[in-house]
Amino acid sequence: PSGYELTIPSRFVLNEAAASATEFGSRLRGYGFTLEETLLAVLADARLPRVGSPFAALAASFPAEAPDARSWPDADRLLLCGTDLGAALGGADADLAALWSRIASCPYQSPDPISLADL
């Protein structure tokens, strides 16, 4: 045999259904957030240094900064001006800012509100 096979208890798998089943996710869905938006917000919430999220270990396993062009300093991102990737990054920035704004305006927040940097 080749390769690896892992058995992971379903309670540790973060997907759209699992994110929506959390208290935070359930409330976001009630406010009209999409499944994808809810998944992103629950993952960002799990990155906060507190006890409670069943996905904290998963979130802690990710690098603090994404190793992609989205996390580059502004000066380096200027190199992408005029490229398809540069245009996509601008759209992604706007999408994340809009999502954060919608989360921040919700009547309910998690015990430690997430910030735009957490998304």
C-alpha positions in Angstrom: 0.0 0.0 0.0 1.1 3.6 -0.5 0.0 6.9 0.9 -1.7 7.6 4.2 -5.1 7.3 5.6 -6.3 9.3 8.6 -9.4 8.8 10.7 -10.6 12.0 12.2 -13.6 12.3 14.5 -16.2 14.3 12.7 -16.4 16.7 15.7 -13.0 18.0 14.7 -13.8 18.6 11.0 -14.6 22.2 10.2 -16.9 22.5 7.2 -19.9 24.7 6.4 -22.3 22.4 8.3 -20.1 22.2 11.4 -19.5 26.0 11.4 -23.3 26.6 11.1 -23.9 24.3 14.0 -21.8 26.4 16.5 -23.6 29.0 18.6 -21.8 31.8 16.8 -22.4 30.2 13.3 -26.0 29.6 14.0 -26.6 33.2 14.9 -24.7 34.4 11.8 -26.9 32.2 9.7 -29.9 33.7 11.4 -28.7 37.1 10.3 -28.5 36.0 6.7 -24.8 35.1 6.3 -24.0 32.5 3.6 -22.5 29.2 4.5 -19.1 30.3 3.2 -19.2 33.5 5.2 -20.2 31.6 8.3 -17.3 29.2 7.8 -14.8 32.0 7.5 -16.2 33.8 10.5 -16.2 30.7 12.7 -12.6 29.9 11.7 -11.5 33.5 12.5 -13.3 33.2 15.8 -11.5 29.9 16.6 -8.2 31.7 16.2 -8.8 33.9 19.2 -6.8 32.9 22.3 -9.6 31.7 24.6 -11.2 28.4 25.5 -14.4 27.3 23.9 -14.1 26.8 20.1 -14.0 23.1 19.1 -11.9 24.3 16.2 -9.2 26.1 18.2 -6.6 23.4 17.6 -7.3 23.5 13.8 -7.0 27.3 13.7 -3.8 27.2 15.7 -2.3 24.9 13.2 -2.5 27.5 10.4 0.3 30.0 10.0 -0.3 33.4 11.6 0.1 35.0 8.2 -1.0 33.4 5.0 1.9 32.6 2.7 0.2 34.1 -0.4 0.2 37.4 -2.1 -2.8 38.6 0.0 -0.5 38.9 3.0 2.3 40.7 1.2 3.2 44.3 2.4 1.5 47.0 0.3 4.8 47.9 -1.3 5.3 44.4 -2.6 1.7 44.2 -3.7 2.2 47.2 -5.9 4.3 44.9 -8.1 1.0 43.1 -9.0 -0.7 46.3 -10.3 -2.1 45.6 -13.8 -2.1 41.9 -13.4 -5.0 39.5 -13.0 -3.8 38.5 -9.5 -3.5 42.2 -8.5 -7.1 42.8 -9.6 -8.3 39.7 -7.7 -6.6 40.8 -4.5 -8.3 44.1 -4.6 -11.7 42.4 -4.9 -10.8 40.0 -2.1 -9.8 42.9 0.2 -13.1 44.6 -0.4 -15.0 41.3 0.2 -13.2 40.7 3.5 -13.8 44.3 4.6 -17.5 44.0 3.8 -17.8 40.7 5.6 -16.1 42.1 8.7 -18.3 45.1 8.6 -21.4 42.9 8.5 -20.1 40.7 11.3 -19.2 43.8 13.4 -22.7 45.3 13.0 -24.5 42.1 14.2 -26.3 42.4 17.5 -24.5 39.3 18.7 -20.7 38.8 18.9 -18.7 36.0 20.2 -17.3 36.7 23.7 -14.1 38.1 22.2 -15.2 39.9 19.0 -13.1 39.0 15.9 -11.3 41.7 13.9 -10.8 42.2 10.2 -7.2 40.9 10.7 -8.6 37.6 12.0 -10.5 37.0 8.7 
